[in-house]
Amino acid sequence: MGPDDTLWRMNAEDSLRRAEELLTKVEEARARLESTNEPDAALDVLGELADLAKEVEAEIQRAKREAEAEADAQR
């Protein structure tokens, strides 16, 4: 295992950690959505949830690309 292996693991772990942080924010926003009775506030939270979902997907895709690059490099 060389320095490149460590770097890959750090990058993949960073992406997954970031995705976990974003999922925590999704849960917080979901709780706010459930607790509001105001339509405008609900729309704001739904917009926030949509943005967070896009960010989570981007982090997951980044981690996947890094894992695939590592697998290709080991062949």
CNS distance restraints for C-alpha pairs under 8 A (distance, minus, plus):
assign (resid   1 and name CA) (resid   5 and name CA) 5.91 0.50 0.50
assign (resid   1 and name CA) (resid   6 and name CA) 7.63 0.50 0.50
assign (resid   2 and name CA) (resid   6 and name CA) 6.75 0.50 0.50
assign (resid   3 and name CA) (resid   7 and name CA) 6.17 0.50 0.50
assign (resid   4 and name CA) (resid   8 and name CA) 6.10 0.50 0.50
assign (resid   5 and name CA) (resid   9 and name CA) 6.24 0.50 0.50
assign (resid   5 and name CA) (resid  70 and name CA) 7.71 0.50 0.50
assign (resid   6 and name CA) (resid  10 and name CA) 6.16 0.50 0.50
assign (resid   7 and name CA) (resid  11 and name CA) 6.17 0.50 0.50
assign (resid   8 and name CA) (resid  12 and name CA) 6.07 0.50 0.50
assign (resid   8 and name CA) (resid  66 and name CA) 6.81 0.50 0.50
assign (resid   8 and name CA) (resid  67 and name CA) 7.84 0.50 0.50
assign (resid   8 and name CA) (resid  70 and name CA) 6.95 0.50 0.50
assign (resid   9 and name CA) (resid  13 and name CA) 5.80 0.50 0.50
assign (resid  10 and name CA) (resid  14 and name CA) 5.87 0.50 0.50
assign (resid  11 and name CA) (resid  15 and name CA) 6.23 0.50 0.50
assign (resid  11 and name CA) (resid  63 and name CA) 7.60 0.50 0.50
assign (resid  11 and name CA) (resid  66 and name CA) 7.44 0.50 0.50
assign (resid  12 and name CA) (resid  16 and name CA) 6.22 0.50 0.50
assign (resid  12 and name CA) (resid  62 and name CA) 7.70 0.50 0.50
assign (resid  12 and name CA) (resid  63 and name CA) 4.89 0.50 0.50
assign (resid  12 and name CA) (resid  64 and name CA) 7.95 0.50 0.50
assign (resid  12 and name CA) (resid  66 and name CA) 6.12 0.50 0.50
assign (resid  12 and name CA) (resid  67 and name CA) 6.97 0.50 0.50
assign (resid  13 and name CA) (resid  17 and name CA) 5.90 0.50 0.50
assign (resid  13 and name CA) (resid  63 and name CA) 7.72 0.50 0.50
assign (resid  14 and name CA) (resid  18 and name CA) 6.02 0.50 0.50
assign (resid  15 and name CA) (resid  19 and name CA) 6.17 0.50 0.50
assign (resid  15 and name CA) (resid  59 and name CA) 5.34 0.50 0.50
assign (resid  15 and name CA) (resid  60 and name CA) 6.94 0.50 0.50
assign (resid  15 and name CA) (resid  62 and name CA) 6.69 0.50 0.50
assign (resid  15 and name CA) (resid  63 and name CA) 5.55 0.50 0.50
assign (resid  16 and name CA) (resid  20 and name CA) 6.21 0.50 0.50
assign (resid  16 and name CA) (resid  59 and name CA) 6.79 0.50 0.50
assign (resid  16 and name CA) (resid  60 and name CA) 6.76 0.50 0.50
assign (resid  16 and name CA) (resid  63 and name CA) 6.54 0.50 0.50
assign (resid  17 and name CA) (resid  21 and name CA) 6.27 0.50 0.50
assign (resid  18 and name CA) (resid  22 and name CA) 6.19 0.50 0.50
assign (resid  18 and name CA) (resid  56 and name CA) 7.99 0.50 0.50
assign (resid  18 and name CA) (resid  59 and name CA) 6.95 0.50 0.50
assign (resid  19 and name CA) (resid  23 and name CA) 6.14 0.50 0.50
assign (resid  19 and name CA) (resid  55 and name CA) 7.72 0.50 0.50
assign (resid  19 and name CA) (resid  56 and name CA) 5.13 0.50 0.50
assign (resid  19 and name CA) (resid  59 and name CA) 5.68 0.50 0.50
assign (resid  19 and name CA) (resid  60 and name CA) 6.73 0.50 0.50
assign (resid  20 and name CA) (resid  24 and name CA) 6.32 0.50 0.50
assign (resid  21 and name CA) (resid  25 and name CA) 6.52 0.50 0.50
assign (resid  22 and name CA) (resid  26 and name CA) 6.24 0.50 0.50
assign (resid  22 and name CA) (resid  52 and name CA) 6.49 0.50 0.50
assign (resid  22 and name CA) (resid  55 and name CA) 7.39 0.50 0.50
assign (resid  22 and name CA) (resid  56 and name CA) 6.15 0.50 0.50
assign (resid  23 and name CA) (resid  27 and name CA) 6.28 0.50 0.50
assign (resid  23 and name CA) (resid  52 and name CA) 7.85 0.50 0.50
assign (resid  23 and name CA) (resid  56 and name CA) 7.07 0.50 0.50
assign (resid  24 and name CA) (resid  28 and name CA) 6.32 0.50 0.50
assign (resid  25 and name CA) (resid  29 and name CA) 6.12 0.50 0.50
assign (resid  25 and name CA) (resid  52 and name CA) 7.62 0.50 0.50
assign (resid  26 and name CA) (resid  30 and name CA) 6.02 0.50 0.50
assign (resid  26 and name CA) (resid  49 and name CA) 6.12 0.50 0.50
assign (resid  26 and name CA) (resid  52 and name CA) 6.50 0.50 0.50
assign (resid  26 and name CA) (resid  53 and name CA) 7.64 0.50 0.50
assign (resid  27 and name CA) (resid  31 and name CA) 6.20 0.50 0.50
assign (resid  28 and name CA) (resid  32 and name CA) 6.38 0.50 0.50
assign (resid  29 and name CA) (resid  33 and name CA) 6.15 0.50 0.50
assign (resid  29 and name CA) (resid  45 and name CA) 6.27 0.50 0.50
assign (resid  29 and name CA) (resid  48 and name CA) 7.45 0.50 0.50
assign (resid  29 and name CA) (resid  49 and name CA) 6.66 0.50 0.50
assign (resid  30 and name CA) (resid  34 and name CA) 6.24 0.50 0.50
assign (resid  30 and name CA) (resid  45 and name CA) 7.74 0.50 0.50
assign (resid  30 and name CA) (resid  49 and name CA) 7.59 0.50 0.50
assign (resid  31 and name CA) (resid  35 and name CA) 6.28 0.50 0.50
assign (resid  32 and name CA) (resid  36 and name CA) 6.27 0.50 0.50
assign (resid  32 and name CA) (resid  45 and name CA) 7.39 0.50 0.50
assign (resid  33 and name CA) (resid  41 and name CA) 7.87 0.50 0.50
assign (resid  33 and name CA) (resid  42 and name CA) 5.63 0.50 0.50
assign (resid  33 and name CA) (resid  45 and name CA) 6.10 0.50 0.50
assign (resid  33 and name CA) (resid  46 and name CA) 7.55 0.50 0.50
assign (resid  36 and name CA) (resid  41 and name CA) 6.94 0.50 0.50
assign (resid  36 and name CA) (resid  42 and name CA) 6.51 0.50 0.50
assign (resid  37 and name CA) (resid  41 and name CA) 7.93 0.50 0.50
assign (resid  37 and name CA) (resid  42 and name CA) 7.49 0.50 0.50
assign (resid  38 and name CA) (resid  42 and name CA) 6.17 0.50 0.50
assign (resid  39 and name CA) (resid  43 and name CA) 6.19 0.50 0.50
assign (resid  40 and name CA) (resid  44 and name CA) 6.32 0.50 0.50
assign (resid  41 and name CA) (resid  45 and name CA) 6.27 0.50 0.50
assign (resid  42 and name CA) (resid  46 and name CA) 6.11 0.50 0.50
assign (resid  43 and name CA) (resid  47 and name CA) 6.20 0.50 0.50
assign (resid  44 and name CA) (resid  48 and name CA) 6.30 0.50 0.50
assign (resid  45 and name CA) (resid  49 and name CA) 6.09 0.50 0.50
assign (resid  46 and name CA) (resid  50 and name CA) 6.20 0.50 0.50
assign (resid  47 and name CA) (resid  51 and name CA) 6.34 0.50 0.50
assign (resid  48 and name CA) (resid  52 and name CA) 6.14 0.50 0.50
assign (resid  49 and name CA) (resid  53 and name CA) 6.04 0.50 0.50
assign (resid  50 and name CA) (resid  54 and name CA) 6.41 0.50 0.50
assign (resid  51 and name CA) (resid  55 and name CA) 6.40 0.50 0.50
assign (resid  52 and name CA) (resid  56 and name CA) 6.14 0.50 0.50
assign (resid  53 and name CA) (resid  57 and name CA) 6.18 0.50 0.50
assign (resid  54 and name CA) (resid  58 and name CA) 6.20 0.50 0.50
assign (resid  55 and name CA) (resid  59 and name CA) 6.28 0.50 0.50
assign (resid  56 and name CA) (resid  60 and name CA) 6.20 0.50 0.50
assign (resid  57 and name CA) (resid  61 and name CA) 6.10 0.50 0.50
assign (resid  58 and name CA) (resid  62 and name CA) 6.08 0.50 0.50
assign (resid  59 and name CA) (resid  63 and name CA) 6.18 0.50 0.50
assign (resid  60 and name CA) (resid  64 and name CA) 6.13 0.50 0.50
assign (resid  61 and name CA) (resid  65 and name CA) 6.13 0.50 0.50
assign (resid  62 and name CA) (resid  66 and name CA) 6.23 0.50 0.50
assign (resid  63 and name CA) (resid  67 and name CA) 6.15 0.50 0.50
assign (resid  64 and name CA) (resid  68 and name CA) 6.13 0.50 0.50
assign (resid  65 and name CA) (resid  69 and name CA) 6.05 0.50 0.50
assign (resid  66 and name CA) (resid  70 and name CA) 6.18 0.50 0.50
assign (resid  67 and name CA) (resid  71 and name CA) 6.20 0.50 0.50
assign (resid  68 and name CA) (resid  72 and name CA) 6.12 0.50 0.50
assign (resid  69 and name CA) (resid  73 and name CA) 6.09 0.50 0.50
assign (resid  70 and name CA) (resid  74 and name CA) 6.32 0.50 0.50
assign (resid  71 and name CA) (resid  75 and name CA) 6.68 0.50 0.50
